[in-house]
C-alpha cells in the first residue's frame, strides 16, 4: 500500500524591516492545499512595503 503524500503551499509574509536573522525575515501565515488558493491569499495580503511569498511543501523532482 503506497503512502499518500499531499502537496501543500505555505504563504509567508515577509518583514517590512531589515533583519539579520533568516528565521525572522518571513512569518508563515497559512497553509493552502492548492496553488490557486495560495495566490488568492497572497493577493489579499500583499500591500505597500510588505511582500508575500509562496513556498511549496511537498515532494519535488521527477525523473526516471
C-alpha positions in Angstrom: 0.0 0.0 0.0 1.5 3.3 -1.1 1.7 6.2 1.3 -0.4 9.2 0.4 1.5 12.5 0.1 -0.2 15.8 -0.1 1.4 18.8 -1.7 0.9 22.0 0.3 1.7 25.6 -0.3 2.7 27.8 2.6 2.1 31.6 2.3 4.7 33.7 4.2 4.6 37.4 4.9 8.0 39.0 4.7 9.0 41.5 7.3 8.9 45.1 6.1 12.0 45.9 8.2 15.5 44.6 7.5 16.6 41.7 9.8 19.8 39.9 10.1 18.1 36.7 11.3 17.0 34.5 8.5 14.2 32.9 10.6 12.8 36.3 11.4 12.6 37.5 7.8 9.4 35.6 6.9 6.4 34.7 9.0 4.1 31.8 7.9 0.5 32.9 7.6 -1.5 30.0 6.2 -1.1 26.5 4.7 -3.1 26.0 1.4 -3.9 22.8 -0.4 -3.8 24.4 -3.9 -1.6 27.0 -5.6 -4.7 28.9 -6.6 -5.8 29.2 -3.0 -2.3 30.4 -2.1 -2.3 33.0 -4.9 -5.7 34.4 -3.8 -4.4 34.8 -0.2 -1.2 36.3 -1.5 -3.1 39.0 -3.5 -5.2 39.8 -0.4 -2.2 40.2 1.9 0.2 41.9 -0.4 0.3 45.7 0.0 2.7 48.6 0.4 6.1 47.6 1.8 5.0 44.1 2.7 5.6 41.2 0.4 4.1 37.8 0.4 5.8 34.7 -0.9 4.5 31.2 -1.6 6.7 28.2 -0.7 5.9 24.7 -2.0 6.0 22.0 0.7 6.0 18.5 -0.9 7.9 16.1 -2.9 9.9 17.7 -5.7 11.7 16.3 -8.6 10.9 13.6 -11.1 13.0 11.6 -13.2 13.2 8.0 -14.4 
